[in-house]
């Protein structure tokens, strides 16, 4: 699975959320085997592709909510990162109920 981050999103991740690509990769790697990706049913968060999210920790135990879509390009699966940031308490509670 390849991870792709647009230049605009990469800039926002660094300037607004202080999140690096390495931290996002670590979150994918550190997901518990029983964890699930959730979708956001709110209409304002819908796109042509299904948007998924999960919460996981970096290697330094920083919790991040990672939001992404999955695209298929030239026979390859591309995980396109939309955003990543520290989750709020409500998001953590939702993920504990539905994602773990």
The 8 nearest C-alpha neighbors of each residue, nearest first, counted from 0:
[[1, 76, 77, 2, 78, 75, 69, 3],
 [0, 2, 77, 78, 3, 76, 75, 79],
 [3, 1, 78, 79, 77, 0, 4, 80],
 [2, 4, 79, 78, 80, 1, 5, 77],
 [5, 3, 80, 79, 9, 8, 6, 2],
 [4, 6, 8, 7, 9, 3, 80, 79],
 [5, 7, 9, 8, 10, 4, 11, 3],
 [8, 6, 10, 5, 9, 11, 4, 12],
 [9, 7, 11, 5, 10, 6, 12, 4],
 [8, 10, 6, 12, 7, 11, 4, 5],
 [11, 9, 7, 13, 8, 12, 14, 6],
 [12, 10, 8, 14, 15, 13, 9, 7],
 [13, 11, 16, 9, 18, 10, 15, 14],
 [12, 14, 17, 18, 10, 11, 16, 15],
 [13, 15, 11, 17, 12, 10, 16, 18],
 [14, 16, 11, 12, 13, 17, 10, 18],
 [15, 17, 12, 18, 84, 13, 14, 11],
 [18, 16, 13, 14, 12, 15, 19, 84],
 [19, 17, 12, 13, 16, 22, 84, 20],
 [20, 18, 22, 21, 13, 23, 17, 12],
 [19, 21, 23, 22, 24, 18, 9, 4],
 [22, 20, 24, 19, 23, 25, 18, 57],
 [23, 21, 25, 19, 20, 24, 57, 26],
 [24, 22, 26, 20, 25, 21, 27, 19],
 [23, 25, 21, 27, 26, 22, 28, 20],
 [24, 26, 28, 22, 57, 23, 27, 29],
 [27, 25, 55, 23, 29, 57, 56, 28],
 [28, 26, 24, 25, 30, 29, 23, 55],
 [27, 29, 25, 26, 30, 24, 31, 57],
 [30, 28, 26, 27, 25, 31, 56, 55],
 [31, 29, 27, 55, 28, 26, 32, 34],
 [30, 32, 34, 33, 29, 99, 55, 28],
 [31, 33, 34, 30, 35, 29, 99, 28],
 [32, 34, 31, 99, 35, 30, 98, 36],
 [35, 33, 99, 31, 98, 32, 30, 36],
 [36, 34, 98, 37, 99, 33, 53, 97],
 [35, 37, 53, 52, 51, 98, 38, 34],
 [36, 38, 52, 51, 35, 53, 98, 39],
 [39, 37, 51, 50, 52, 40, 36, 49],
 [38, 40, 41, 44, 37, 50, 51, 45],
 [41, 39, 42, 38, 45, 44, 43, 50],
 [42, 40, 44, 43, 39, 45, 38, 46],
 [41, 43, 45, 44, 40, 39, 46, 50],
 [42, 44, 41, 45, 46, 40, 39, 50],
 [45, 43, 42, 41, 46, 39, 40, 50],
 [46, 44, 42, 43, 41, 50, 47, 49],
 [45, 47, 48, 49, 44, 50, 43, 42],
 [46, 48, 49, 45, 50, 68, 44, 70],
 [49, 47, 46, 50, 68, 69, 70, 45],
 [48, 50, 68, 51, 46, 47, 45, 38],
 [49, 51, 68, 67, 38, 48, 39, 66],
 [52, 50, 38, 67, 37, 66, 36, 68],
 [53, 51, 66, 37, 65, 36, 38, 67],
 [52, 54, 36, 65, 64, 37, 55, 66],
 [55, 53, 64, 63, 65, 62, 94, 56],
 [56, 54, 26, 62, 30, 63, 29, 53],
 [55, 57, 62, 60, 61, 26, 63, 29],
 [56, 58, 60, 25, 26, 61, 59, 22],
 [57, 59, 60, 25, 56, 61, 22, 29],
 [58, 60, 57, 61, 56, 62, 22, 25],
 [61, 59, 56, 57, 58, 62, 55, 63],
 [62, 60, 56, 57, 59, 63, 58, 85],
 [63, 61, 56, 55, 85, 60, 57, 54],
 [64, 62, 85, 84, 54, 55, 86, 65],
 [63, 65, 54, 86, 83, 84, 53, 85],
 [64, 66, 83, 52, 53, 63, 82, 54],
 [67, 65, 52, 82, 81, 51, 83, 80],
 [68, 66, 80, 81, 51, 79, 50, 52],
 [69, 67, 50, 79, 78, 51, 49, 48],
 [68, 70, 78, 77, 79, 67, 76, 71],
 [71, 69, 77, 76, 72, 78, 68, 79],
 [70, 72, 76, 75, 77, 74, 73, 69],
 [71, 73, 75, 74, 70, 76, 77, 69],
 [74, 72, 75, 71, 76, 77, 70, 1],
 [73, 75, 72, 71, 76, 77, 70, 0],
 [76, 74, 72, 71, 73, 77, 0, 1],
 [75, 77, 71, 0, 70, 72, 78, 1],
 [78, 76, 70, 1, 69, 71, 2, 79],
 [77, 79, 2, 69, 1, 68, 3, 80],
 [80, 78, 3, 68, 67, 4, 2, 77],
 [79, 81, 67, 4, 82, 66, 3, 78],
 [80, 82, 67, 66, 79, 8, 83, 68],
 [83, 81, 66, 80, 65, 12, 8, 84],
 [84, 82, 65, 64, 66, 63, 12, 18],
 [83, 85, 63, 64, 16, 86, 82, 18],
 [86, 84, 63, 62, 64, 87, 83, 16],
 [87, 85, 64, 90, 63, 84, 91, 88],
 [86, 88, 90, 89, 91, 85, 92, 64],
 [87, 89, 91, 90, 92, 86, 93, 85],
 [90, 88, 92, 91, 87, 93, 86, 94],
 [91, 89, 93, 87, 92, 88, 86, 94],
 [90, 92, 88, 94, 89, 93, 95, 86],
 [91, 93, 95, 89, 90, 94, 88, 96],
 [94, 92, 90, 96, 91, 95, 97, 89],
 [93, 95, 98, 91, 97, 96, 92, 90],
 [94, 96, 92, 99, 93, 98, 97, 91],
 [97, 95, 93, 94, 98, 92, 99, 91],
 [98, 96, 94, 95, 99, 93, 37, 35],
 [99, 97, 94, 35, 34, 95, 96, 37],
 [98, 34, 95, 97, 33, 35, 94, 96]]
